[in-house]
Amino acid sequence: MKNKTLYVSDLDGTLFNSKKCVSEYTIQILNQCIGKGMRFTVATARMAYGCDYRLSEIRLNTPGILTNGVFLYDFSKKEIVSTECIRRDSAKKAVDAFGKNGLSCFIYVYEGSQISIFYNDKKMEEQTQYYSDRAIESCKNVCLTEDLDVAFNSGEVVYLTYTGEREMLEKVCKELDQIEHLNYSFYLNIYNGLYCLEVFSNTANKKNALLKLKKMMECDQLVVFGDNLNDLPMIEIADYSLAPANALDAVKEKVNYVLDDCDHDGVAKYLAKVWLI
């Protein structure tokens, strides 16, 4: 039955330690388990370029869930498998919702097989969580433009995001609640103490992506690891769920079991026990 189970782990605060990397012990355990037939992958808010290099030593052979369910991504081929796009009218209303509250946002556009990022305020470049050398190197375009219609005319909008103070972004959330065909994720960035607001299609979330992946991989059971609020949709549909000791209390209250924290290889220790490593 183990080879009919799909194991899915969040990255930051769960599989990644506080240094934003995977320990040598975790790499060894994961590769041994995968070698024995374990179906393992990750589900993260990150883009491919934000986790590809950090996971390069793990022999992932199951597509991953990226950008909170916007993409399914084949790590071995470095290709996007599927994408959930935002309706054009909903995306424009969402951008206006940021603007009404004095904020801008990054607009991610899917063009064929590549991603481009557009923004209209140079101060956004200080948000290194989204504006980074890896983004510039990996994306088709990373473009500062006064006219955001350039973004809407370049391809399909898949993602909008901004990071800042909670109070500012809560006002945007109230606006987004009134817009049809949208979902958003609003959560604390454990590394800098700021809040992330990430907007995507109502068909895009970790839960829906996980159900799609479960069907694709013909798995019977789901085992999920997570630490933050954006992991709760996955945890809700899991047959068994676990959280590291450093997880938010709201998450630990929902899971079946609490592991060692992310700096003590909680996920890997659990898998080593299950797979007799």
Backbone torsions as a table, in degrees:
resi	resn	phi	psi	omega
1	MET	NA	-24.4	-176.7
2	LYS	-59.7	-37.1	-177.6
3	ASN	-77.6	-2.6	173.0
4	LYS	-99.5	5.0	-179.9
5	THR	-102.9	134.7	175.3
6	LEU	-103.1	121.5	178.4
7	TYR	-99.9	126.2	-175.6
8	VAL	-130.7	125.3	-178.6
9	SER	-120.7	136.2	165.3
10	ASP	-62.6	162.0	179.7
11	LEU	-97.6	-75.9	-172.5
12	ASP	-64.2	122.4	-180.0
13	GLY	84.1	-1.7	-178.7
14	THR	-126.3	-74.6	175.8
15	LEU	-81.6	-38.5	174.9
16	PHE	-76.9	143.2	173.1
17	ASN	-84.4	-174.0	-175.3
18	SER	-69.6	-9.7	175.0
19	LYS	-92.7	9.5	178.7
20	LYS	64.2	35.3	178.1
21	CYS	-142.5	170.6	178.3
22	VAL	-99.3	131.0	-178.6
23	SER	-69.4	159.3	177.5
24	GLU	-59.7	-37.8	179.0
25	TYR	-62.4	-46.4	-179.8
26	THR	-62.9	-41.3	177.7
27	ILE	-58.5	-46.7	-178.3
28	GLN	-63.5	-44.7	-178.9
29	ILE	-65.1	-45.9	-179.4
30	LEU	-60.8	-44.9	-179.0
31	ASN	-65.9	-35.9	176.7
32	GLN	-67.0	-41.7	179.5
33	CYS	-66.1	-43.5	178.1
34	ILE	-62.4	-38.5	177.0
35	GLY	-62.7	-27.2	178.6
36	LYS	-88.7	2.3	175.6
37	GLY	108.9	4.5	179.9
38	MET	-67.3	135.5	173.1
39	ARG	-95.0	107.6	-173.8
40	PHE	-131.1	139.2	172.5
41	THR	-152.8	-174.6	-176.1
42	VAL	-123.8	156.1	174.3
43	ALA	-133.5	121.4	-170.1
44	THR	-145.7	159.6	172.5
45	ALA	-79.3	-11.2	-176.0
46	ARG	-72.8	155.3	167.2
47	MET	-78.5	167.7	179.9
48	ALA	-57.3	-43.6	-177.2
49	TYR	-69.1	-12.3	177.9
50	GLY	-89.7	-9.4	-179.0
51	CYS	-134.1	-17.9	-179.7
52	ASP	-49.0	-54.4	-174.2
53	TYR	-71.0	-27.5	179.6
54	ARG	-77.5	-19.7	-178.5
55	LEU	-108.8	9.7	-170.9
56	SER	-62.3	-26.8	-177.8
57	GLU	-87.6	-5.0	177.8
58	ILE	-96.0	130.8	-175.0
59	ARG	-84.2	66.9	-178.4
60	LEU	-69.9	123.8	179.5
61	ASN	-122.7	14.5	176.7
62	THR	-122.9	133.3	-179.9
63	PRO	-55.1	146.5	179.5
64	GLY	-102.8	161.7	177.7
65	ILE	-101.2	116.4	-176.7
66	LEU	-115.6	157.6	174.1
67	THR	54.2	46.2	178.0
68	ASN	57.7	31.2	175.5
69	GLY	102.5	1.2	177.2
70	VAL	-67.6	-38.5	-176.5
71	PHE	-124.1	146.5	157.2
72	LEU	-103.2	134.8	-168.7
73	TYR	-134.9	131.3	178.1
74	ASP	-89.6	106.6	-177.1
75	PHE	-67.3	-34.0	-177.0
76	SER	-69.9	-35.7	180.0
77	LYS	-98.6	-9.5	-176.0
78	LYS	55.7	49.6	-178.5
79	GLU	-130.8	143.8	172.4
80	ILE	-76.3	127.4	-177.7
81	VAL	-88.6	-42.6	179.1
82	SER	-152.9	158.2	-175.2
83	THR	-139.8	141.5	172.7
84	GLU	-109.8	116.3	-175.5
85	CYS	-97.6	153.2	176.5
86	ILE	-88.0	137.7	174.0
87	ARG	-59.0	140.1	-174.9
88	ARG	-57.5	-44.9	-178.2
89	ASP	-65.8	-38.1	179.0
90	SER	-68.3	-39.3	179.1
91	ALA	-63.2	-41.5	-180.0
92	LYS	-65.8	-40.1	177.7
93	LYS	-64.4	-36.3	179.6
94	ALA	-67.4	-42.4	176.4
95	VAL	-60.5	-40.4	177.0
96	ASP	-63.2	-34.7	179.6
97	ALA	-63.6	-38.7	174.5
98	PHE	-64.9	-46.1	-177.0
99	GLY	-61.6	-38.2	179.5
100	LYS	-61.4	-24.7	-178.7
101	ASN	-104.7	19.1	174.8
102	GLY	74.9	20.6	-177.5
103	LEU	-120.3	155.9	171.1
104	SER	-105.6	-169.4	174.1
105	CYS	-161.4	159.3	170.9
106	PHE	-83.1	136.4	177.9
107	ILE	-112.1	117.8	179.1
108	TYR	-98.2	129.4	-176.5
109	VAL	-122.2	135.2	178.3
110	TYR	-98.2	118.8	-179.9
111	GLU	-119.0	99.4	-178.6
112	GLY	67.1	-102.2	179.8
113	SER	-117.7	9.3	-175.3
114	GLN	-124.1	159.9	179.1
115	ILE	-109.2	137.9	169.9
116	SER	-122.3	150.1	-179.9
117	ILE	-121.8	131.0	179.0
118	PHE	-122.9	147.5	176.8
119	TYR	-157.3	158.8	-174.3
120	ASN	-122.9	15.7	-179.9
121	ASP	-139.0	117.7	-175.6
122	LYS	-60.6	-26.7	178.1
123	LYS	-61.4	-21.2	178.6
124	MET	-61.5	-22.5	-179.0
125	GLU	-66.2	-14.3	175.6
126	GLU	-74.2	-15.6	-179.6
127	GLN	-84.9	77.9	-172.6
128	THR	-68.2	-10.7	173.5
129	GLN	-63.5	-31.2	-178.0
130	TYR	-112.6	-36.0	179.5
131	TYR	-100.3	103.4	-174.2
132	SER	-142.5	165.9	177.2
133	ASP	-59.4	-38.3	-179.0
134	ARG	-67.4	-37.2	176.1
135	ALA	-63.2	-44.7	-179.1
136	ILE	-62.9	-40.4	-178.6
137	GLU	-71.6	-34.0	-169.6
138	SER	-94.1	-28.5	-175.9
139	CYS	-84.3	156.2	177.5
140	LYS	-63.6	-45.0	176.8
141	ASN	-142.4	143.0	165.6
142	VAL	-127.5	104.9	-160.5
143	CYS	-126.1	122.7	169.7
144	LEU	-85.4	122.3	-177.3
145	THR	-143.9	140.3	176.5
146	GLU	-72.6	-26.1	-176.5
147	ASP	-108.3	101.3	-177.6
148	LEU	-71.7	-8.2	173.1
149	ASP	-62.5	-22.8	175.3
150	VAL	-57.0	-40.5	178.9
151	ALA	-65.2	-47.3	-176.8
152	PHE	-66.8	-23.7	179.4
153	ASN	-92.8	-0.5	-176.4
154	SER	-94.2	-20.5	-177.6
155	GLY	169.1	-156.7	-179.0
156	GLU	-92.2	125.2	176.6
157	VAL	-71.8	130.0	-178.4
158	VAL	-117.9	-15.8	-166.6
159	TYR	-166.1	138.0	172.9
160	LEU	-129.2	141.9	-177.8
161	THR	-156.0	156.4	178.3
162	TYR	-158.6	147.8	174.6
163	THR	-126.1	135.4	-177.0
164	GLY	-174.0	-156.8	-177.6
165	GLU	-75.3	145.8	-175.0
166	ARG	-57.5	-46.5	-174.5
167	GLU	-61.9	-38.8	179.4
168	MET	-64.5	-44.1	-174.1
169	LEU	-77.8	-26.2	176.4
170	GLU	-61.2	-33.6	178.4
171	LYS	-66.7	-38.8	177.5
172	VAL	-65.6	-39.5	-179.8
173	CYS	-58.2	-39.8	179.8
174	LYS	-63.2	-36.6	176.8
175	GLU	-68.3	-42.0	-177.4
176	LEU	-65.8	-30.4	179.0
177	ASP	-60.5	-20.4	-177.4
178	GLN	-93.9	-1.0	-175.8
179	ILE	-102.5	128.7	-178.7
180	GLU	-75.4	156.2	172.7
181	HIS	67.3	22.8	178.6
182	LEU	-122.1	149.5	163.4
183	ASN	-126.1	158.7	172.6
184	TYR	-145.7	157.1	176.7
185	SER	-119.5	129.1	-176.4
186	PHE	-128.7	111.9	-171.7
187	TYR	-153.2	161.9	-179.6
188	LEU	-79.3	131.4	171.3
189	ASN	-81.4	112.6	-173.6
190	ILE	-67.2	-15.5	-176.3
191	TYR	-89.8	-29.0	-176.1
192	ASN	-125.9	-1.6	177.1
193	GLY	77.8	2.7	177.0
194	LEU	-95.6	169.6	-178.9
195	TYR	-105.9	142.4	177.9
196	CYS	-104.5	133.1	171.8
197	LEU	-118.0	116.9	-176.1
198	GLU	-124.6	125.1	-172.1
199	VAL	-113.6	135.8	-178.3
200	PHE	-153.8	178.5	-179.5
201	SER	-62.5	152.5	176.7
202	ASN	-69.7	-8.5	174.4
203	THR	-91.8	-4.6	-176.0
204	ALA	-108.7	110.6	169.8
205	ASN	-159.6	167.4	-177.5
206	LYS	-61.2	-33.6	-179.4
207	LYS	-64.6	-53.8	-178.6
208	ASN	-63.1	-40.6	178.8
209	ALA	-63.7	-38.1	179.8
210	LEU	-67.4	-40.1	176.8
211	LEU	-63.3	-40.5	177.6
212	LYS	-62.8	-43.7	-179.0
213	LEU	-67.7	-39.5	177.6
214	LYS	-58.1	-44.0	179.1
215	LYS	-67.1	-43.1	-179.5
216	MET	-59.7	-41.1	-176.9
217	MET	-88.8	-2.6	179.2
218	GLU	54.9	48.2	179.4
219	CYS	-99.3	150.7	-178.6
220	ASP	-96.1	-30.8	-174.4
221	GLN	-130.4	152.6	178.3
222	LEU	-122.0	128.6	172.1
223	VAL	-117.8	123.6	-170.6
224	VAL	-122.8	139.2	175.5
225	PHE	-119.3	131.5	178.7
226	GLY	-161.1	163.1	-175.8
227	ASP	-130.9	-14.1	-170.5
228	ASN	-125.2	172.5	-174.5
229	LEU	-61.9	-32.3	-179.8
230	ASN	-72.5	-4.4	175.0
231	ASP	-92.0	-12.7	-176.1
232	LEU	-60.1	-38.5	177.5
233	PRO	-59.1	-35.4	176.5
234	MET	-70.5	-42.9	-177.6
235	ILE	-61.6	-35.1	-178.4
236	GLU	-62.7	-31.7	-176.9
237	ILE	-102.7	-0.4	-178.6
238	ALA	-72.7	147.5	171.8
239	ASP	-74.8	-29.7	176.2
240	TYR	-149.2	135.7	-175.6
241	SER	-132.5	147.2	-176.8
242	LEU	-140.3	152.4	178.1
243	ALA	-137.9	145.4	174.7
244	PRO	-71.0	158.9	-177.5
245	ALA	-61.1	-22.9	179.6
246	ASN	-83.3	0.2	-178.1
247	ALA	-65.3	160.6	174.1
248	LEU	-61.7	146.5	-179.8
249	ASP	-57.4	-37.3	-179.1
250	ALA	-62.5	-27.6	177.8
251	VAL	-82.3	-43.9	-179.2
252	LYS	-62.0	-29.0	178.3
253	GLU	-69.7	-20.9	-174.6
254	LYS	-97.1	-19.2	-172.9
255	VAL	-88.2	166.7	178.5
256	ASN	-79.6	-27.4	-174.1
257	TYR	-153.9	144.1	177.5
258	VAL	-106.9	128.2	-176.3
259	LEU	-94.9	177.7	166.5
260	ASP	-59.6	158.3	-176.8
261	ASP	-70.5	172.2	-173.7
262	CYS	-67.1	-20.9	177.0
263	ASP	-84.9	-1.7	177.6
264	HIS	-126.5	30.8	168.4
265	ASP	56.6	42.8	-177.1
266	GLY	-56.5	-45.6	-178.5
267	VAL	-64.1	-48.2	-177.1
268	ALA	-63.6	-40.0	179.1
269	LYS	-62.5	-39.8	178.1
270	TYR	-64.5	-46.4	-178.2
271	LEU	-66.4	-35.6	178.0
272	ALA	-61.9	-38.2	179.0
273	LYS	-68.6	-45.5	-178.6
274	VAL	-65.6	-39.3	-175.9
275	TRP	-97.3	11.4	173.4
276	LEU	55.8	46.0	177.9
277	ILE	-89.9	NA	NA
